[in-house]
Amino acid sequence: QVQLQESGPGLVKPSETLSLTCTVSGGSLTNYYWSWIRQPTGKGLEWIGYIYYSGNTNYSPSLKSRLTMSVDTSKNQFSLKLTSVTAADTAVYYCARLLATAVPGATYNYHYIHVWGKGTTVTVSS
Amino acid sequence: DIVMTQSPLSLPVTPGEPASISCRSSQSLLHSNGYIYLDWYVQKPGQSPQVLIYMGSNRASGVPDRFSGSGAGTDFTLKISRVEAEDVGVYYCMQTVQGRTFGQGTKVEIK
């Protein structure tokens, strides 16, 4: 079964760029949507965005100006870059895979988060 | 942006008894295809979240049938028919009709 593993620096300085990678094992990136979600310590979940294996993206409006997601199918990885970070970006960051399910009568699918990584903690501090 | 509001934020439950969580959205989650664009997730202690319900009322694979989702428009409910000790955790609703937005979470704990 597919497994996801987040990796990247655990400490980032304010105003710098947060970079994370999610490595997918046990499956291919092809034909799936891939997502990032974060959770500040002791708080709720915040959706960051998702990317299709072909590179199409959908970002949270509140993060869009600082956010870039990318896919590397040759390495079976997808990545997140968040610029100009502040303490408010301190959180556990999860990568996830969306599963497609048919919508009756429609030519498109519905996608929900089906597989999650274990999460990686990122602290923004000088 | 669509705002999701859950209640209660804390829910003490008795094993064997039913439980219910409410989720309200600031805009309708009814897609033009006639289906509800809302998911429910649970995050058990020390774990990553996992899906329970998608498209408002569809149980994900492997989810016990004591969990059910319902609702229309802007008002939705997750029901647990008979709570078990393993159901402890934080439950989140998430709208998917316009990007994605989570509710604040409802912490379910045993009395």
Interface residues (C-beta under 8 A of the other chain):
Chain A: I37 G44 L45 E46 W47 Y50 N58 S60 P61 S62 Y94 T101 V103 P104 G105 A106 Y110 H111 Y112 I113 H114 W116 G117 K118 G119
Chain B: D1 N33 G34 Y35 Y37 D39 Y41 Q43 S48 P49 Q50 V51 Y54 M55 N58 A60 V90 Y92 M94 T96 G99 R100 T101 F102 G103 Q104 G105
